[in-house]
Amino acid sequence: MHHTHQFFLSKRSLYILVLDGRREEEPEYWLDYIQTLGGDSPVLVVLNKADQNASFEVNRIDLQRKYPSIQGFFRISCKSRTGIADLRKAMYAALDKVEMLSSTWPQSWFEVKQALTEKKSPFISYVSYTALCEQHRVTDETAQDTLVRYLNDLGTAVHFDSEELRDMYVLEPTWITEAVYRIITHKSLSEAKGVLSRKTLPEMLKPPKQGMFEYPCNRHGYILNLMKEFELCYSLNKSQLLVPDLLPVQESHFSFVEDGALRFVFQYKFMPRAVMPRFIVKRHQDIKDNLQWRSGVVLQDDTCNAEAVVRADKKNKRIEVLVNGSRRRDYFAIIRKTLWEIHHSFEVDKLGIAELIPLPGFPEHTVSYKNLLGHEENGRTEIFVGELGQGFSVQTLLSGIRVDDTSNMLAVLKTLLKTQFEEVCFKYDMKPENMREGVTQTQRSLDLMRYAKQHEEGLQGLREVINSVRDESA
């Protein structure tokens, strides 16, 4: 069910983390996962089956120091009912801290919620929902949309606003999770290495026993669209889809020229398992010769004349990117943007992402991309790595990564401003007296570039000014 958590985890919730003393547990993993989707929502940690494993315990002080949102720990036994009363009391107390409970609703909204709760079908259509709202005096379209967002957070009526999904309201969230679970755990999908054929859906979604949810054929499209919306799969053709999380584990065999390749590393404090499969879904049109496996992919872009290898390392919580080709920086910018789109779908500050650049000649040693930008901002031309006992050019390290030619512009500006400072400022309508005095040539150049970014012409205008001044000086 791990794949379906992203459907429902939200900030406006109370989380109860149940740890089973009979199995190997990873409380930090689940607490990190809650943070990345639920933010700082309150959490209660339950140590289950206390009657069967009396010695089972966690380091409560350490966990509470790392995760301040933990409201308490509770040893319980469902069999003997030990600790249940204390847990219930803590739940009521923690619910007071959930943001949504402080919201005030009109009576008509409660009536709509109650009517939906009493529905026997696990879903209703958009038309049925609006009719129900009007029946209970919620006639304004904005009010109906606002109410459904609240109902979505409550789990009363799960609704997604994309064009393919907006016409249906799911009244029983487990109807969705059960469908996706049946599909992704089906033996035939595993045997097909993640290739999902639409014609196999009736068999996959057949209830394993009487009384369980049924999925009529006219709802299969909704379920597949939901999986695509959450980037669990992508279409191969009209009749087949692919679920990257069920690709072969073994890395594909391929050739890739690493000499001169751009290298970049995303290091995570917590790396959600979904990042790499979602990246494959997002960039599936660039996949070269079907070279993809569960933790990596080879990409190709003819426009940029570039190829890339992107690998996830689950154990070390990192993603490595290698790009070669004549416009490798441009293609890297696309890859980086795609990964950051995925990052921002989580509570990004909880992921603890560090962007790193491997050092030339020492690929196992990296420096922080942010640190390099700070060096450049303050006019430092070299970064010294004490562990290696040598310095590296800041501009050389950055020039291999950045898409625009800011580094080249900076070098040109430093030269031009030595003799043609006033001409450049005049051409760009920037008064020299507004520039900082007594600073290095690099800092003065950066001042001008910052000024350029704040105006409509931007860096393109500054490039034209630089070319104009150089032409006149020639």
N, C-alpha and C positions, 0 to 999 in steps of 0.2 A: 504493500500500500504506500510505500515511500514516495512513489511518483505522483501520487494524488494529493499530497499534503499542501502543495502550492495552490490548489484550488481554493482552500478555505482558511489557511492560516492568515491572521490579520492582526493589526495592532489593538483593535478594540475587543480584546478577548482576555479570559482568564485561562491559563494553561496549567494542566495537571500532568506532570511527568511521572509515569509509573515505571519503576524499576523492579525487575523480577530477580529476586535473590538466588534463583536456581540457575541463572545463566550469566555469562560474561556480559557485563554492562559497560556502556560508554556514556556516562551521564554528561560529560563535557561536550561530546558531539551533539547530543540532542538539545542541550541548553544553548549551544552556539546556533543550532538550526532554528530554534525558537526565536532567538534574537534577530537573526537575519530576515525573518518574515514577520515576526510579531513585535519587533522593537523592544521597548522596555515594559511590556505587559507583565502583570504579576504572574508568578509561577509558584505552584505548590509541588514539592517533590515527595512522592509516595514510595516507600519501601514495602513492596508487596510480599505476600506469603510469609509473614513474620513467624508464623507457627511452624513452617517447614524448614526455615533456615535462620535460626536465632542469631547466628554470628554475622549475618549479612549487614554491612554498614558502608557508608560513604564518608569521606572527609568533609563534614558539614561546614566547618569554619573556612576551609580553603574554598569550597564551592561558593559559599555566600560572599566571600571576598571577591571572587572573580565575577560573580553574577548577582549584583545587588537586588535584582528584581525577584529573587527567591524570597517568598514570604514565610516559608517554614518547611520542616521535614516531618513526615508522619509514617510511623511503622503501623501497618495494618494487616489484618487477616480477614478476608471475606468469609472464610469458613466459620471462625469463632466470633466475628464481628469486632475483634479487638481494634481500637483506634478509629473506628468509623465515625463515632460521635464527634471526636476532636477534629477529624478531617472536615466533616460537614460544617462545623462551627467556623473553621478557618476559611472555608469556601465562601460563606456568607460575608465574612469580614473582608476578604480579598475582592469580592465582587463590587464592593463600594468604591474600589480604586479604578474600576474599569470606566473609561471615558464615557461610553455610550449611556451608562445608567444615569448620568446626570442630565440627559436630554429630556425635554418635556414634549409629550405627544398630545395632540388633540384626541378626544374620545373616538372620533371617526376612524382614526388610524388604528386604534386598538381593535375596533370592530372588524376592519379589513384583515388584520393579523389573525384574529380569532377564526374568521371565516376560512382563511387559507389553511389554518391548522386542522380544521375539521374536514378538509377535502380528502377523499380516499385515494385519488389518483396521485402518483408521485410527481406529476407535472401538469401545468396548464399553459394555454397559449397567451400571447400578448393581448389578444382581443378579449379573452375570458378575464384576464387580470384587470383591464381597464373597465370592463363591464361591472366587475365586482366592486371596484373603487367607486364608480358612479352610483352604484346601489347603496353604498354607505356614505354618500355625500362628499367623497373626495373626487371632485370633478376637474380641478385644475391640473393640467398636464405636468407642470413643474412639481406640484405637490406629489403626484403619482410617482414621478421619477425619484424624488427625494425619499419617499417612503420605501421604494423598492431597494434603495441603497442601504437603508437601515435594516430592512428585512434580510438583505443579503448578508450583512454583518452578523445578524442574529442566527442565520441559517434557516430562517423560515421560508424564504423564497430565493434560491440561488439564481442570480441572473448575470449574464455577460453581455456587454454592450456592442460587441462586434456584429457586423452585418449578418454573418452566417448563424449567429446564436441568439440574437436579440428577440426573436419571436417566441421564445420559450422560457418559462419560469419553472425551475425545478423545486418542488416542495419537500422533497426528501433527499438531502445531500448524499446519503449512502447509495442512492440510486445511481449517482454518477460514479462514485468511487468503486462501487461493486462492478460496474460495467468495465471501467478501465482496468481494474484488477484482473477480471476474467480474461481480458484480451492479452495483457502483457505477461501473464503467467501461464498462458495456454501452451501446452507442449508443442503444438505445431508451429507456433511463432518462434519458439526457441530453436527448433529443428531447422527452420527456414532462415536462421541467422538474422532475425528481425524484419524480414520481408513479410508484410501483412497483405493478404489478398482479401478484397472486399467480399468475395463469394464465400469465404470461410467464416464470416461474422455470425451467421445464424447458429453454426455449431459452437463457436466460441462463447456466444452470449446465452446459450441454452442453460436454464437454471439447473445447477448440479443436484438439487433436491427440491421436493415440493414445498411451496410456500415462499420461495425466494423470488426476488425481482425478476420480471420478464421484460424483454426488450423487443417491441414490435419492429418489423423491418423498416417502417417509415420513420423510426427514430435512430436508425443506425448512422445516417448521415450526420445527425446532430452530435453523436458521440465521437465520430471521427473528426468533425470540425472542432470539437472541444479539445481533442488531443493535439490537433495542429495549432490551435490558438495558444496552448501552453507549451508549444514547441517540444512535444513528446515524439512527434513523427513528421515526416514530409512526404509529399506525393512523388512516386517514381513515374507513374503513368496513370491513366484513368482507372485502372483496376487494382493497382498496387501502391502501398505506402511502405516506408521504412522507419523502424523504431531504432535509432542509433544506440540506445542503451542495451540492445540485444545483439549488436554486431559482434563478430568474433573478438575474443580477447587478444589473440595473437596479432602483433603489428604486421602490416602488409610489407612485402618485399618491394623495394623501389630504389631508384638511384636519384641522388640529389647532390648537386655541386655545393659543398659547404664552404669552399675557399672563397673568401670575399663576401660571404652571405651576411646580411644584417641579422643580428642576434638580439633578442629581448626576452626578459623573464618577468612574469607576473608571480610574485610570491604572496601567499595568503596566510593570514593567521587562521582563518577557517575557510575552506574551499568547499562549497556545496557540491554534491555529486552531480547536480543537474547542469553545471556550467559547461562542461565539454559536450555532452549530448545536445544541449541547446545551441551551442556554437555551430556544431555540425549541421543542425537543422537550418539555422540562419544563413549559412554560407554554402548550402548544398549545391547550388547551381555552379559553384566554382570547383567542385570536387574533380580531381584529375583521375581519369581512368578507374573510377570506383575505388580509389585508394583511401579507404577509411576503415577504422577499427574502433573498438569501444573507447579507447582513450586518446585517439589521435586521428589526423586527417592530412592528406596532401591536397593542396589547392593550386589552381592555375588561373591566371587572368591574362587574356590575350591583349586587352587594351593597355594594361600596364607592362606587358611583356615580362611577367614575373611569375615565379612559383614560390610556394610556401609550405613548410611543414609546421604543424601546430600539435604539440603533445602535452597531455596532462599527466602529472606525476602525483597520484593520489597520496602516496606515503609521505612525500616531501612537501605536499600542498603547494604545488607550483605548476604553471603552464609556461612552456618554452616555445618561442616563435623563431623560426629561421626563414628568411626571405632572400631569394636571389633574383637577378634579372636587371634589365636596364633601368626600370622605374620601381625598384624594390621599395624605396621609401614611400612612394605613393600607395603601393599595395599594403605595406605595413600599416599605414594610417587607416586604411579600411578595416583591416583585421583588428587593430587596437580599438577603433570606434565600435565595432561589433561586440567585442568583449566588454567594453564599458557599458553598452546598452544592457547587456545581461547583468552586469554588476549592479546597475541602478534599479533593477527590478527587485533587489533585496535591500535591506537596510545596509547601505554600502559601507558606512563607517564601522559596522560590526564585522565586516570581512577582513579588515586589517590588511589592505592590499599595498604592497611595495612594488614599484616598477624598477627593475634592475637592468643594467647594461653590462654584459660580460666584457672583460678587458681583453684587448687584442693580444694574442699570444698566451693568455692565461684564462681560458674559457671557464674554468671552475671558480674564478674570482670575479665578483661583480661590484659595481658601484651604483648608488642610488641615482636614478634619473632626476628626481627632485633635488638631490644634493648638487648634481651637475648644473641644473638650472640656477640654483642659488649661487654657485661659484660664478657663473656667467653674469648674473645680475649685479654682482659686487666687483666685477672687473678682474676676477682671478682667472688666470689663463691655464693653470695647471692644478691637478688634484693629485696629491701625494698619497700613495698606498703604503703604509708602514710595513704591512705584512710582507710585501714584495720588495720593499726598499727602493722604490722608484716612482717617478711622477709620470702622469699621462696628460696629454693635451685635452683640455675641456672641449675646445671647438672640434677636435677630431672625433671625440666620442659622441658629441651631439650631432655633428653633421651627418653621421651615418644613420641617424634615426629620424630627424625631423623632415617633414614633407616639404615645407616651404624653404626658401633659400635665405632664411633669416641670418644664418651663420655667415654666408657669403656677403650678405648685405652689411653685416656688422663689420666685417673686415674691410670692405670697400669704404664704408662711412669713416672708419678710423683713419684711412689714408686721405680721403677727401677733406675731412674736417681739419686736418693739419694746415691746409693752405686755402681751402675754399669753404670754410665754415659759414661765413656770412652769405655766400651765394646759395648754398643748400638751404639755409634757413629762409632766405628771401623767396626762393622758388617754392618752398613749402608753406609760405606765409606764417612762419614762426619767428618771433622776435628773439634775437640772440640774448637779450637781457633777461629773458624768462628761463634761460638755461642755467643749470647749477654752475657756480664758479668753483674753481680750485679742485676739480675732480679729474679723474683720468680720462683719456680719450675714449676708452671703452664705455665708461659710464655716461659720457656726453653723447656718444652714439646711441646708447640704450635709451637715454632721455628722448632723443629724436624719434626713435622707433615707437616708444610708448605713446608719444604725442600723435604719431601717425595712426596708431591703432584706435585712438579716441575720435578720429575724424572720418568723415565719409569715405575719403579716398583710400584710407587704410594703407597697408603695406604696398599694394599695387601702385598707388600714387607715389609713394616714396621711391619705389623702383624706377619709375619714370623720371623723377627728379634727379636721381643718381645718374641715370644714363644721360640725361640732358646736360648735367654739369660736366660729366666726363667727356661728352662729345665736344662741348664748347672749349674744354681745356686741351683737347687733342691738337 
